[in-house]
């Protein structure tokens, strides 16, 4: 029985486990959303929430008695990327200033195809994913403009013109409609298993 054993081992030695949590925390704070397995997500949640709480305390203390610097150094002991730590102190900690806890959300996504491991999406609260946000912004921007054909549209139209025959119902298009292909059949004296075609 696992009495008084608080954390999962995740099949790793302790150094590997702490490195995994630090890397995942860095990715989560940078992108505000990651996808991982359910046990890793459950271990990642308290790790990240402690870091956010440290950053909140540092921002709330300001420069009084160097508490902000101390909080930043404590976070840097866990996360080595200075850009991510800067984002944590400048953007994320003020966002969660009024929130008493629960900065992350775990959503079950499904099961991984290879090993049927349960996959979860971990995201920071307040950074809800909208897959059509870019499309909606582009639609609002182009609402007044007439739609111009882009390179992709022109290429698709050209490919469509190349596919349709010009002569209509000639012998070649009838033969291709029945599944026949144009050109002579290739024959080889070498058996197929030996490398022939």
C-alpha positions in Angstrom: 0.0 0.0 0.0 1.1 3.6 -0.7 0.4 5.1 2.7 1.9 8.6 3.2 3.3 8.7 -0.4 1.9 11.9 -1.8 3.2 12.0 -5.4 3.2 9.7 -8.4 6.6 8.3 -9.5 5.6 8.4 -13.2 8.0 5.5 -13.9 11.1 7.8 -13.6 13.9 8.3 -11.1 13.6 11.5 -9.1 16.0 13.6 -11.2 14.2 12.7 -14.4 10.8 13.4 -12.8 11.8 16.9 -11.6 13.2 17.7 -15.0 10.0 16.5 -16.6 7.9 18.7 -14.4 10.1 21.7 -14.9 10.0 21.3 -18.7 6.2 20.8 -18.7 5.7 23.8 -16.4 7.9 25.9 -18.7 5.8 24.8 -21.7 2.6 25.5 -19.9 3.5 28.9 -18.8 4.9 29.8 -22.3 2.0 28.5 -24.4 -0.7 28.5 -21.6 -1.9 25.1 -22.9 -0.3 21.7 -23.3 -1.4 18.2 -24.0 0.0 15.3 -21.9 -1.1 12.2 -20.1 -3.5 12.3 -17.2 -1.1 11.2 -14.4 1.5 13.8 -15.6 -1.2 16.5 -15.7 -2.2 15.7 -12.2 1.4 16.0 -11.0 2.0 19.2 -13.0 -1.0 21.0 -11.5 0.3 21.6 -8.0 3.8 22.3 -9.3 2.6 25.1 -11.5 0.2 26.5 -9.0 2.9 26.9 -6.4 5.0 28.8 -8.9 2.1 31.1 -9.8 1.4 31.7 -6.1 5.1 32.6 -5.6 4.9 35.1 -8.4 1.7 36.6 -7.0 3.4 37.2 -3.7 6.3 38.8 -5.4 4.2 41.1 -7.4 2.0 42.0 -4.4 5.0 42.8 -2.2 6.5 45.1 -4.8 10.1 46.2 -4.2 9.6 46.4 -0.4 12.5 44.7 1.4 13.5 42.9 -1.8 10.6 40.4 -1.6 9.9 40.6 -5.4 13.5 39.8 -6.2 13.5 36.9 -3.7 10.3 35.5 -5.3 11.7 35.8 -8.8 14.9 34.0 -7.7 12.8 31.2 -6.1 10.9 30.8 -9.4 14.1 30.9 -11.4 15.4 27.9 -9.3 12.6 25.8 -10.9 12.2 27.4 -14.3 15.5 28.5 -16.0 13.9 30.3 -19.0 14.1 34.0 -18.2 11.5 34.9 -20.8 8.9 32.6 -19.3 9.7 33.9 -15.8 9.3 37.4 -17.1 5.9 36.5 -18.6 4.9 34.9 -15.3 5.7 38.0 -13.3 4.5 40.6 -15.8 1.4 39.0 -17.3 0.2 35.9 -15.5 0.6 36.9 -11.9 -1.4 40.2 -12.3 -4.1 38.2 -14.2 -4.5 35.9 -11.1 -4.1 38.6 -8.5 -7.7 38.4 -7.3 -8.0 34.6 -7.7 -7.4 32.7 -4.5 -6.2 29.5 -6.2 -7.1 27.0 -8.9 -5.1 28.6 -11.8 -5.1 25.5 -14.0 -7.7 23.4 -15.6 -7.4 19.8 -16.7 -9.6 18.6 -19.5 -9.8 14.9 -20.6 -9.2 14.7 -24.3 -9.4 11.0 -25.0 -7.0 8.1 -25.4 -3.7 8.0 -27.2 -3.7 5.7 -30.2 -0.4 3.9 -29.6 -0.7 2.8 -26.0 -4.3 3.8 -25.0 -3.0 6.2 -22.4 -5.5 8.7 -21.2 -4.6 12.1 -22.7 -5.5 15.4 -21.0 -5.2 19.1 -21.9 -3.8 21.3 -19.2 -4.5 25.0 -19.6 -4.3 28.1 -17.5 -7.7 29.6 -16.5 -8.5 32.7 -18.5 -6.7 31.5 -21.6 -9.6 29.5 -23.0 -8.9 28.1 -26.4 -11.0 29.4 -29.3 -10.0 27.5 -32.5 -11.9 30.0 -34.7 -10.6 33.2 -33.1 -8.2 34.0 -35.9 -10.9 33.3 -38.5 -13.4 35.6 -36.6 -10.9 38.4 -36.5 -10.1 38.0 -40.2 -13.8 38.0 -41.0 -14.4 41.2 -39.0 -11.4 42.8 -40.7 -12.5 41.9 -44.2 -16.3 42.6 -43.7 -16.2 45.8 -45.7 -13.6 44.7 -48.4 -14.4 42.6 -51.5 -12.8 39.2 -51.2 -9.7 39.1 -53.4 -8.4 35.8 -54.7 -5.2 34.6 -53.0 -2.5 32.5 -54.4 -4.1 29.3 -53.1 -7.4 30.1 -54.8 -5.7 30.8 -58.1 -3.7 27.5 -57.8 -6.9 25.5 -57.0 -8.7 27.0 -60.0 -5.7 26.2 -62.3 -5.6 22.7 -61.1 -9.3 22.3 -61.7 -8.9 23.6 -65.3 -6.1 21.1 -65.9 -8.2 18.2 -64.7 -11.2 18.8 -66.9 -10.7 17.9 -70.6 -11.2 20.6 -73.3 -12.8 18.4 -75.9 -15.6 17.2 -73.8 -16.5 13.5 -74.4 -13.7 12.3 -76.5 -12.3 8.8 -76.5 -9.6 9.6 -74.0 -11.9 10.9 -71.3 -14.3 8.0 -71.9 -11.5 5.5 -71.4 -10.4 7.2 -68.2 -13.9 7.3 -66.9 -14.1 3.6 -67.2 -10.9 3.1 -65.2 -8.5 2.7 -68.1 -5.2 4.5 -67.9 -3.3 6.1 -70.7 0.1 4.7 -71.8 1.6 1.3 -72.4 1.7 -1.4 -69.7 5.1 -2.0 -68.2 6.3 -5.6 -68.2 9.2 -7.1 -66.4 10.8 -10.4 -66.6 11.9 -10.3 -63.0 9.3 -11.6 -60.5 7.7 -8.9 -58.3 9.2 -10.3 -55.0 12.7 -10.2 -56.4 12.4 -6.4 -57.1 10.7 -6.3 -60.4 7.7 -3.9 -61.1 
